[in-house]
């Protein structure tokens, strides 16, 4: 499942990133990879902006607006066991 192309708020500070890999370990969508000793977004359209990478980065190298839109609905559904309904009405099946 892809999120909304070119709309994510996730960004990585190359200056702050040490390449520790914590963000890679916690990302549920595997959108990050190490390249040249730094974390990089390799599949940004699959990012659901859950915030796991930013919350687990000990160097504050990752920033994003977590818990928005469809990502919030998916996480809420996983936590509660209920449906993942965000109300975006994506007709192409790209959402929940």
BELJO-V604933 format. One line per field, one symbol per residue. phi: phi as a letter, one per 20 degrees, with the letter a starting at -180 (. if undefined). psi: psi as a letter, one per 20 degrees, with the letter a starting at -180 (. if undefined). Layout:
phi: ???
psi: ???
This chain:
phi: .eeegldfdfbdeffefdmfngfffdffdledbeblmcfcfdbffefdlfngfffdefdledcademdlffffffffffenefeddnflfeemfdi
psi: pqbopkiqipqpohghpikhjghhhioiiliqqppkjqpqoimhiipjlhiggghjoijlipqrorkqchgggggggggijaqnoijikoijjir.
